[in-house]
């Protein structure tokens, strides 16, 4: 998500009110903004979710499963107590 925000910010910084087509460029940047739910769907699809996007419970299970994998790899018991 951070890359997405940086990309939009970068696009906004490349245009100037002095540009003859500033209004059109600004509209293009604003129209490329996605809502959180659309961005989250894209994110989980990119990270392996294969279920239906309308299945909220399935998406929650997928995200929780990913967090469990991350935290179990970083827990003291999996790193020898370090």
N, CA, C and O atoms as a printed pandas DataFrame, in Angstrom:
     atom_number atom_name residue_name chain_id  residue_number  x_coord  y_coord  z_coord
0              1         N          UNK        A               1    0.816   -1.189    0.000
1              2        CA          UNK        A               1    0.000    0.000    0.000
2              3         C          UNK        A               1    0.864    1.259    0.000
3              4         O          UNK        A               1    0.504    2.294   -0.560
4              5         N          UNK        A               2    2.033    1.123    0.661
5              6        CA          UNK        A               2    2.922    2.283    0.723
6              7         C          UNK        A               2    3.377    2.680   -0.681
7              8         O          UNK        A               2    3.442    3.867   -1.002
8              9         N          UNK        A               3    3.691    1.689   -1.515
9             10        CA          UNK        A               3    4.114    1.988   -2.890
10            11         C          UNK        A               3    2.989    2.658   -3.664
11            12         O          UNK        A               3    3.236    3.545   -4.482
12            13         N          UNK        A               4    1.775    2.244   -3.411
13            14        CA          UNK        A               4    0.611    2.821   -4.083
14            15         C          UNK        A               4    0.486    4.300   -3.732
15            16         O          UNK        A               4    0.306    5.144   -4.611
16            17         N          UNK        A               5    0.582    4.605   -2.438
17            18        CA          UNK        A               5    0.478    5.998   -1.997
18            19         C          UNK        A               5    1.626    6.832   -2.556
19            20         O          UNK        A               5    1.423    7.974   -2.969
20            21         N          UNK        A               6    2.825    6.267   -2.569
21            22        CA          UNK        A               6    3.978    6.987   -3.114
22            23         C          UNK        A               6    3.806    7.242   -4.604
23            24         O          UNK        A               6    4.173    8.304   -5.108
24            25         N          UNK        A               7    3.249    6.270   -5.301
25            26        CA          UNK        A               7    3.022    6.423   -6.734
26            27         C          UNK        A               7    2.040    7.561   -7.011
27            28         O          UNK        A               7    2.279    8.394   -7.885
28            29         N          UNK        A               8    0.936    7.592   -6.264
29            30        CA          UNK        A               8   -0.033    8.671   -6.450
30            31         C          UNK        A               8    0.570   10.019   -6.101
31            32         O          UNK        A               8    0.351   11.003   -6.807
32            33         N          UNK        A               9    1.324   10.068   -5.022
33            34        CA          UNK        A               9    1.962   11.330   -4.630
34            35         C          UNK        A               9    2.937   11.784   -5.703
35            36         O          UNK        A               9    3.011   12.970   -6.023
36            37         N          UNK        A              10    3.687   10.835   -6.259
37            38        CA          UNK        A              10    4.638   11.164   -7.318
38            39         C          UNK        A              10    3.939   11.721   -8.550
39            40         O          UNK        A              10    4.412   12.679   -9.162
40            41         N          UNK        A              11    2.816   11.118   -8.909
41            42        CA          UNK        A              11    2.053   11.607  -10.057
42            43         C          UNK        A              11    1.563   13.031   -9.806
43            44         O          UNK        A              11    1.596   13.880  -10.696
44            45         N          UNK        A              12    1.115   13.271   -8.591
45            46        CA          UNK        A              12    0.627   14.606   -8.244
46            47         C          UNK        A              12    1.726   15.652   -8.267
47            48         O          UNK        A              12    1.476   16.812   -8.597
48            49         N          UNK        A              13    2.940   15.252   -7.919
49            50        CA          UNK        A              13    4.057   16.190   -7.890
50            51         C          UNK        A              13    4.605   16.497   -9.287
51            52         O          UNK        A              13    5.275   17.510   -9.486
52            53         N          UNK        A              14    4.318   15.624  -10.244
53            54        CA          UNK        A              14    4.821   15.821  -11.603
54            55         C          UNK        A              14    4.020   16.859  -12.385
55            56         O          UNK        A              14    4.464   17.330  -13.432
56            57         N          UNK        A              15    2.856   17.209  -11.885
57            58        CA          UNK        A              15    2.037   18.188  -12.598
58            59         C          UNK        A              15    2.105   19.528  -11.879
59            60         O          UNK        A              15    2.420   19.602  -10.692
60            61         N          UNK        A              16    1.805   20.566  -12.614
61            62        CA          UNK        A              16    1.880   21.916  -12.059
62            63         C          UNK        A              16    0.659   22.719  -12.493
63            64         O          UNK        A              16    0.146   22.528  -13.596
64            65         N          UNK        A              17    0.195   23.616  -11.629
65            66        CA          UNK        A              17   -0.937   24.471  -12.020
66            67         C          UNK        A              17   -0.638   25.316  -13.261
67            68         O          UNK        A              17   -1.555   25.810  -13.916
68            69         N          UNK        A              18    0.646   25.480  -13.579
69            70        CA          UNK        A              18    1.005   26.249  -14.775
70            71         C          UNK        A              18    0.878   25.434  -16.059
71            72         O          UNK        A              18    0.909   26.002  -17.151
72            73         N          UNK        A              19    0.735   24.112  -15.947
73            74        CA          UNK        A              19    0.569   23.266  -17.138
74            75         C          UNK        A              19   -0.740   23.626  -17.841
75            76         O          UNK        A              19   -1.757   23.867  -17.190
76            77         N          UNK        A              20   -0.705   23.659  -19.164
77            78        CA          UNK        A              20   -1.918   24.014  -19.909
78            79         C          UNK        A              20   -3.028   22.977  -19.710
79            80         O          UNK        A              20   -4.212   23.306  -19.786
80            81         N          UNK        A              21   -2.642   21.732  -19.459
81            82        CA          UNK        A              21   -3.637   20.676  -19.259
82            83         C          UNK        A              21   -3.652   20.189  -17.808
83            84         O          UNK        A              21   -3.906   19.014  -17.546
84            85         N          UNK        A              22   -3.380   21.092  -16.873
85            86        CA          UNK        A              22   -3.305   20.757  -15.447
86            87         C          UNK        A              22   -4.591   20.097  -14.961
87            88         O          UNK        A              22   -4.548   19.078  -14.272
88            89         N          UNK        A              23   -5.714   20.668  -15.314
89            90        CA          UNK        A              23   -6.999   20.146  -14.838
90            91         C          UNK        A              23   -7.188   18.692  -15.289
91            92         O          UNK        A              23   -7.598   17.849  -14.491
92            93         N          UNK        A              24   -6.897   18.398  -16.538
93            94        CA          UNK        A              24   -7.048   17.045  -17.054
94            95         C          UNK        A              24   -6.083   16.084  -16.364
95            96         O          UNK        A              24   -6.455   14.961  -16.025
96            97         N          UNK        A              25   -4.839   16.530  -16.157
97            98        CA          UNK        A              25   -3.852   15.680  -15.479
98            99         C          UNK        A              25   -4.264   15.412  -14.033
99           100         O          UNK        A              25   -4.135   14.290  -13.543
100          101         N          UNK        A              26   -4.753   16.432  -13.364
101          102        CA          UNK        A              26   -5.190   16.277  -11.983
102          103         C          UNK        A              26   -6.378   15.322  -11.891
103          104         O          UNK        A              26   -6.431   14.481  -10.994
104          105         N          UNK        A              27   -7.310   15.445  -12.796
105          106        CA          UNK        A              27   -8.461   14.540  -12.830
106          107         C          UNK        A              27   -7.989   13.107  -13.044
107          108         O          UNK        A              27   -8.510   12.185  -12.417
108          109         N          UNK        A              28   -7.009   12.911  -13.920
109          110        CA          UNK        A              28   -6.465   11.569  -14.167
110          111         C          UNK        A              28   -5.872   10.977  -12.886
111          112         O          UNK        A              28   -6.110    9.809  -12.581
112          113         N          UNK        A              29   -5.109   11.764  -12.142
113          114        CA          UNK        A              29   -4.512   11.283  -10.895
114          115         C          UNK        A              29   -5.607   10.914   -9.897
115          116         O          UNK        A              29   -5.544    9.853   -9.276
116          117         N          UNK        A              30   -6.593   11.765   -9.740
117          118        CA          UNK        A              30   -7.676   11.507   -8.786
118          119         C          UNK        A              30   -8.469   10.271   -9.193
119          120         O          UNK        A              30   -8.852    9.476   -8.335
120          121         N          UNK        A              31   -8.718   10.097  -10.478
121          122        CA          UNK        A              31   -9.497    8.947  -10.938
122          123         C          UNK        A              31   -8.731    7.636  -10.791
123          124         O          UNK        A              31   -9.337    6.565  -10.787
124          125         N          UNK        A              32   -7.409    7.709  -10.672
125          126        CA          UNK        A              32   -6.638    6.477  -10.514
126          127         C          UNK        A              32   -6.630    6.001   -9.065
127          128         O          UNK        A              32   -6.143    4.906   -8.782
128          129         N          UNK        A              33   -7.158    6.802   -8.147
129          130        CA          UNK        A              33   -7.227    6.421   -6.735
130          131         C          UNK        A              33   -8.253    5.316   -6.556
131          132         O          UNK        A              33   -9.367    5.395   -7.075
132          133         N          UNK        A              34   -7.867    4.286   -5.815
133          134        CA          UNK        A              34   -8.780    3.179   -5.533
134          135         C          UNK        A              34   -9.252    3.265   -4.088
135          136         O          UNK        A              34   -8.539    3.765   -3.218
136          137         N          UNK        A              35  -10.448    2.776   -3.847
137          138        CA          UNK        A              35  -10.940    2.726   -2.478
138          139         C          UNK        A              35  -10.192    1.627   -1.724
139          140         O          UNK        A              35   -9.565    0.765   -2.340
140          141         N          UNK        A              36  -10.257    1.658   -0.400
141          142        CA          UNK        A              36   -9.539    0.694    0.418
142          143         C          UNK        A              36   -9.941   -0.733    0.086
143          144         O          UNK        A              36   -9.080   -1.608   -0.010
144          145         N          UNK        A              37  -11.235   -0.988   -0.091
145          146        CA          UNK        A              37  -11.674   -2.358   -0.351
146          147         C          UNK        A              37  -11.136   -2.884   -1.676
147          148         O          UNK        A              37  -10.769   -4.056   -1.766
148          149         N          UNK        A              38  -11.082   -2.055   -2.690
149          150        CA          UNK        A              38  -10.540   -2.478   -3.984
150          151         C          UNK        A              38   -9.031   -2.720   -3.861
151          152         O          UNK        A              38   -8.512   -3.705   -4.386
152          153         N          UNK        A              39   -8.342   -1.827   -3.175
153          154        CA          UNK        A              39   -6.899   -1.988   -2.984
154          155         C          UNK        A              39   -6.602   -3.240   -2.170
155          156         O          UNK        A              39   -5.653   -3.961   -2.480
156          157         N          UNK        A              40   -7.398   -3.516   -1.130
157          158        CA          UNK        A              40   -7.189   -4.715   -0.317
158          159         C          UNK        A              40   -7.426   -5.980   -1.139
159          160         O          UNK        A              40   -6.659   -6.937   -1.042
160          161         N          UNK        A              41   -8.482   -5.984   -1.943
161          162        CA          UNK        A              41   -8.732   -7.133   -2.816
162          163         C          UNK        A              41   -7.541   -7.375   -3.742
163          164         O          UNK        A              41   -7.091   -8.512   -3.880
164          165         N          UNK        A              42   -7.033   -6.337   -4.366
165          166        CA          UNK        A              42   -5.870   -6.484   -5.246
166          167         C          UNK        A              42   -4.667   -7.017   -4.478
167          168         O          UNK        A              42   -3.931   -7.869   -4.975
168          169         N          UNK        A              43   -4.474   -6.513   -3.268
169          170        CA          UNK        A              43   -3.340   -6.918   -2.439
170          171         C          UNK        A              43   -3.414   -8.405   -2.084
171          172         O          UNK        A              43   -2.431   -9.127   -2.245
172          173         N          UNK        A              44   -4.577   -8.868   -1.601
173          174        CA          UNK        A              44   -4.657  -10.270   -1.193
174          175         C          UNK        A              44   -4.621  -11.202   -2.408
175          176         O          UNK        A              44   -4.096  -12.312   -2.313
176          177         N          UNK        A              45   -5.163  -10.775   -3.532
177          178        CA          UNK        A              45   -5.054  -11.583   -4.751
178          179         C          UNK        A              45   -3.593  -11.731   -5.153
179          180         O          UNK        A              45   -3.154  -12.812   -5.544
180          181         N          UNK        A              46   -2.858  -10.655   -5.056
181          182        CA          UNK        A              46   -1.426  -10.664   -5.389
182          183         C          UNK        A              46   -0.642  -11.576   -4.448
183          184         O          UNK        A              46    0.406  -12.108   -4.816
184          185         N          UNK        A              47   -1.155  -11.750   -3.235
185          186        CA          UNK        A              47   -0.456  -12.563   -2.236
186          187         C          UNK        A              47   -1.053  -13.961   -2.061
187          188         O          UNK        A              47   -0.812  -14.620   -1.050
188          189         N          UNK        A              48   -1.829  -14.406   -3.042
189          190        CA          UNK        A              48   -2.234  -15.801   -3.064
190          191         C          UNK        A              48   -3.682  -16.135   -2.767
191          192         O          UNK        A              48   -4.043  -17.312   -2.780
192          193         N          UNK        A              49   -4.520  -15.157   -2.501
193          194        CA          UNK        A              49   -5.930  -15.455   -2.242
194          195         C          UNK        A              49   -6.583  -15.928   -3.532
195          196         O          UNK        A              49   -6.458  -15.283   -4.573
196          197         N          UNK        A              50   -7.284  -17.064   -3.458
197          198        CA          UNK        A              50   -7.923  -17.620   -4.654
198          199         C          UNK        A              50   -9.441  -17.748   -4.505
199          200         O          UNK        A              50  -10.116  -18.259   -5.398
200          201         N          UNK        A              51   -9.971  -17.282   -3.374
201          202        CA          UNK        A              51  -11.404  -17.391   -3.143
202          203         C          UNK        A              51  -12.194  -16.303   -3.852
203          204         O          UNK        A              51  -11.649  -15.486   -4.595
204          205         N          UNK        A              52  -13.478  -16.320   -3.601
205          206        CA          UNK        A              52  -14.371  -15.313   -4.160
206          207         C          UNK        A              52  -14.171  -13.986   -3.431
207          208         O          UNK        A              52  -14.075  -13.964   -2.204
208          209         N          UNK        A              53  -14.108  -12.905   -4.158
209          210        CA          UNK        A              53  -13.925  -11.599   -3.535
210          211         C          UNK        A              53  -15.139  -11.175   -2.720
211          212         O          UNK        A              53  -15.024  -10.317   -1.844
212          213         N          UNK        A              54  -16.275  -11.748   -2.987
213          214        CA          UNK        A              54  -17.482  -11.430   -2.212
214          215         C          UNK        A              54  -17.544  -12.213   -0.896
215          216         O          UNK        A              54  -18.407  -11.948   -0.059
216          217         N          UNK        A              55  -16.634  -13.174   -0.709
217          218        CA          UNK        A              55  -16.603  -14.009    0.500
218          219         C          UNK        A              55  -15.773  -13.320    1.586
219          220         O          UNK        A              55  -14.570  -13.553    1.706
220          221         N          UNK        A              56  -16.431  -12.475    2.365
221          222        CA          UNK        A              56  -15.750  -11.702    3.407
222          223         C          UNK        A              56  -15.086  -12.627    4.427
223          224         O          UNK        A              56  -13.935  -12.410    4.807
224          225         N          UNK        A              57  -15.810  -13.660    4.871
225          226        CA          UNK        A              57  -15.237  -14.585    5.855
226          227         C          UNK        A              57  -14.006  -15.299    5.298
227          228         O          UNK        A              57  -13.031  -15.523    6.016
228          229         N          UNK        A              58  -14.060  -15.650    4.028
229          230        CA          UNK        A              58  -12.911  -16.297    3.395
230          231         C          UNK        A              58  -11.705  -15.373    3.345
231          232         O          UNK        A              58  -10.576  -15.813    3.565
232          233         N          UNK        A              59  -11.933  -14.097    3.059
233          234        CA          UNK        A              59  -10.835  -13.127    3.029
234          235         C          UNK        A              59  -10.255  -12.936    4.430
235          236         O          UNK        A              59   -9.041  -12.809    4.591
236          237         N          UNK        A              60  -11.116  -12.915    5.433
237          238        CA          UNK        A              60  -10.640  -12.769    6.816
238          239         C          UNK        A              60   -9.800  -13.974    7.212
239          240         O          UNK        A              60   -8.737  -13.812    7.811
240          241         N          UNK        A              61  -10.258  -15.185    6.887
241          242        CA          UNK        A              61   -9.479  -16.392    7.194
242          243         C          UNK        A              61   -8.125  -16.358    6.501
243          244         O          UNK        A              61   -7.115  -16.736    7.094
244          245         N          UNK        A              62   -8.097  -15.912    5.256
245          246        CA          UNK        A              62   -6.844  -15.831    4.509
246          247         C          UNK        A              62   -5.869  -14.864    5.185
247          248         O          UNK        A              62   -4.698  -15.194    5.376
248          249         N          UNK        A              63   -6.346  -13.686    5.541
249          250        CA          UNK        A              63   -5.481  -12.682    6.170
250          251         C          UNK        A              63   -4.997  -13.181    7.537
251          252         O          UNK        A              63   -3.816  -13.054    7.858
252          253         N          UNK        A              64   -5.900  -13.746    8.337
253          254        CA          UNK        A              64   -5.499  -14.283    9.642
254          255         C          UNK        A              64   -4.466  -15.387    9.472
255          256         O          UNK        A              64   -3.501  -15.461   10.233
256          257         N          UNK        A              65   -4.663  -16.237    8.487
257          258        CA          UNK        A              65   -3.704  -17.314    8.225
258          259         C          UNK        A              65   -2.332  -16.773    7.878
259          260         O          UNK        A              65   -1.319  -17.299    8.339
260          261         N          UNK        A              66   -2.292  -15.735    7.078
261          262        CA          UNK        A              66   -1.009  -15.114    6.711
262          263         C          UNK        A              66   -0.323  -14.516    7.933
263          264         O          UNK        A              66    0.891  -14.649    8.092
264          265         N          UNK        A              67   -1.098  -13.854    8.800
265          266        CA          UNK        A              67   -0.515  -13.292   10.017
266          267         C          UNK        A              67    0.002  -14.397   10.925
267          268         O          UNK        A              67    1.071  -14.258   11.520
268          269         N          UNK        A              68   -0.745  -15.500   11.041
269          270        CA          UNK        A              68   -0.297  -16.615   11.881
270          271         C          UNK        A              68    1.022  -17.187   11.376
271          272         O          UNK        A              68    1.892  -17.531   12.177
272          273         N          UNK        A              69    1.180  -17.292   10.066
273          274        CA          UNK        A              69    2.431  -17.791    9.492
274          275         C          UNK        A              69    3.573  -16.845    9.836
275          276         O          UNK        A              69    4.644  -17.286   10.254
276          277         N          UNK        A              70    3.353  -15.560    9.663
277          278        CA          UNK        A              70    4.399  -14.564    9.936
278          279         C          UNK        A              70    4.792  -14.594   11.406
279          280         O          UNK        A              70    5.977  -14.623   11.736
280          281         N          UNK        A              71    3.794  -14.586   12.291
281          282        CA          UNK        A              71    4.098  -14.525   13.720
282          283         C          UNK        A              71    4.676  -15.831   14.243
283          284         O          UNK        A              71    5.482  -15.815   15.173
284          285         N          UNK        A              72    4.281  -16.960   13.665
285          286        CA          UNK        A              72    4.858  -18.219   14.143
286          287         C          UNK        A              72    6.323  -18.337   13.724
287          288         O          UNK        A              72    7.114  -18.951   14.440
288          289         N          UNK        A              73    6.695  -17.769   12.596
289          290        CA          UNK        A              73    8.105  -17.766   12.165
290          291         C          UNK        A              73    8.960  -16.861   13.039
291          292         O          UNK        A              73   10.154  -17.109   13.207
292          293         N          UNK        A              74    8.363  -15.819   13.596
293          294        CA          UNK        A              74    9.109  -14.849   14.385
294          295         C          UNK        A              74    8.952  -15.035   15.892
295          296         O          UNK        A              74    9.448  -14.221   16.670
296          297         N          UNK        A              75    8.267  -16.099   16.312
297          298        CA          UNK        A              75    8.062  -16.300   17.748
298          299         C          UNK        A              75    9.357  -16.813   18.384
299          300         O          UNK        A              75   10.173  -17.442   17.710
300          301         N          UNK        A              76    9.546  -16.547   19.679
301          302        CA          UNK        A              76   10.761  -17.007   20.356
302          303         C          UNK        A              76   10.977  -18.503   20.257
303          304         O          UNK        A              76   12.122  -18.949   20.181
304          305         N          UNK        A              77    9.899  -19.303   20.256
305          306        CA          UNK        A              77   10.075  -20.743   20.186
306          307         C          UNK        A              77   10.617  -21.195   18.834
307          308         O          UNK        A              77   11.308  -22.211   18.752
308          309         N          UNK        A              78   10.304  -20.439   17.759
309          310        CA          UNK        A              78   10.782  -20.839   16.441
310          311         C          UNK        A              78   12.178  -20.301   16.147
311          312         O          UNK        A              78   12.814  -20.716   15.178
312          313         N          UNK        A              79   12.651  -19.386   16.974
313          314        CA          UNK        A              79   14.002  -18.828   16.755
314          315         C          UNK        A              79   14.971  -19.275   17.847
315          316         O          UNK        A              79   16.031  -18.675   18.024
316          317         N          UNK        A              80   14.607  -20.324   18.576
317          318        CA          UNK        A              80   15.481  -20.831   19.615
318          319         C          UNK        A              80   15.490  -19.966   20.863
319          320         O          UNK        A              80   16.463  -19.986   21.617
320          321         N          UNK        A              81   14.422  -19.202   21.098
321          322        CA          UNK        A              81   14.309  -18.375   22.288
322          323         C          UNK        A              81   15.028  -17.045   22.195
323          324         O          UNK        A              81   15.175  -16.348   23.199
324          325         N          UNK        A              82   15.472  -16.691   21.020
325          326        CA          UNK        A              82   16.189  -15.410   20.845
326          327         C          UNK        A              82   15.253  -14.274   20.605
327          328         O          UNK        A              82   15.693  -13.136   20.439
